[in-house]
Amino acid sequence: MKSFLTGVLFAAALIGGAAAWVWYRAPEYLPEAWRRTNPQSPDYAPSLYRWKDDQGRTQITDTPPGDRPYQTVDIDPDTNVVPDSLPTERDAQRARDREP
């Protein structure tokens, strides 16, 4: 019984290792839905969700809200989403002035 359990555990570890290798090293063999969520895959296409909160402000998150309508925003992973410059002191002062 002990050798059977050891064999089963060894087989499970071997299968898990093979699955991990495919996931990270050969993502083209994965189903399309998985390839779109794997950052290592050339088909990687994350989605963002745009929705309005209770105050009417637009929110963009990586998970859809469960209790309100939303729009799916597909982004190109090769697009730079970082602002082209850091906020200046003047921008910071304007933001502070707008706070209630």
C-alpha positions in Angstrom: 0.0 0.0 0.0 2.8 2.4 0.9 4.6 1.8 -2.5 1.3 2.4 -4.3 0.8 5.7 -2.5 4.3 6.7 -3.3 3.8 5.9 -7.0 0.6 7.9 -7.1 2.3 10.9 -5.5 5.3 10.6 -7.9 2.9 10.4 -10.9 1.0 13.5 -9.6 4.2 15.4 -9.2 5.4 14.5 -12.6 2.1 15.5 -14.2 2.1 18.8 -12.3 5.6 19.5 -13.4 4.7 18.8 -17.0 1.7 21.1 -16.7 3.8 23.9 -15.2 6.3 23.5 -18.0 3.6 23.8 -20.7 2.1 26.8 -18.9 5.4 28.8 -18.8 7.5 27.4 -21.7 5.0 26.3 -24.4 1.8 28.4 -24.0 0.8 27.8 -27.6 -0.4 24.4 -26.6 -2.9 25.8 -24.0 -6.5 26.4 -24.8 -7.2 30.0 -26.1 -9.0 31.1 -23.0 -5.9 30.2 -20.9 -3.5 31.8 -23.4 -5.3 35.1 -23.1 -4.7 35.2 -19.4 -1.1 33.9 -19.4 1.4 36.9 -19.5 4.0 34.5 -21.0 1.8 33.8 -24.1 2.0 35.8 -27.3 -1.9 35.8 -27.2 -2.0 37.6 -23.8 -4.8 40.1 -23.9 -5.8 41.3 -20.4 -9.2 43.0 -20.0 -10.2 45.9 -17.9 -13.7 46.9 -16.8 -15.0 50.4 -16.8 -18.0 51.2 -14.6 -19.5 54.0 -12.5 -19.6 54.0 -8.7 -22.4 55.3 -6.5 -21.1 58.8 -6.7 -21.0 58.7 -10.6 -17.2 58.5 -10.8 -15.8 56.3 -13.5 -13.8 53.3 -12.1 -11.5 51.1 -14.1 -10.6 47.7 -12.5 -9.2 44.3 -13.4 -12.3 42.5 -12.1 -15.9 43.3 -13.1 -18.3 44.7 -10.5 -21.0 42.2 -9.5 -23.8 44.6 -8.9 -23.8 47.2 -11.8 -23.4 47.4 -15.5 -19.9 47.7 -16.9 -18.0 47.9 -20.2 -15.1 45.6 -21.1 -12.0 47.4 -22.2 -9.5 45.3 -24.1 -5.9 46.6 -23.9 -2.8 45.9 -26.0 -0.2 44.5 -23.5 2.5 46.3 -25.5 1.0 49.7 -25.0 2.6 51.9 -22.4 -0.1 52.8 -19.8 2.3 54.8 -17.6 1.8 58.6 -17.7 4.3 60.4 -19.9 5.4 62.6 -17.1 5.2 62.8 -13.3 2.6 65.2 -11.8 4.1 68.7 -11.1 3.6 70.6 -7.9 1.0 72.7 -9.7 -1.0 69.5 -10.6 -0.7 68.4 -6.9 -2.0 71.7 -5.7 -4.9 71.6 -8.1 -5.8 68.2 -6.9 -5.7 69.4 -3.3 -7.9 72.4 -4.1 -10.5 70.1 -5.7 -10.8 67.9 -2.6 -13.9 68.5 -0.4 
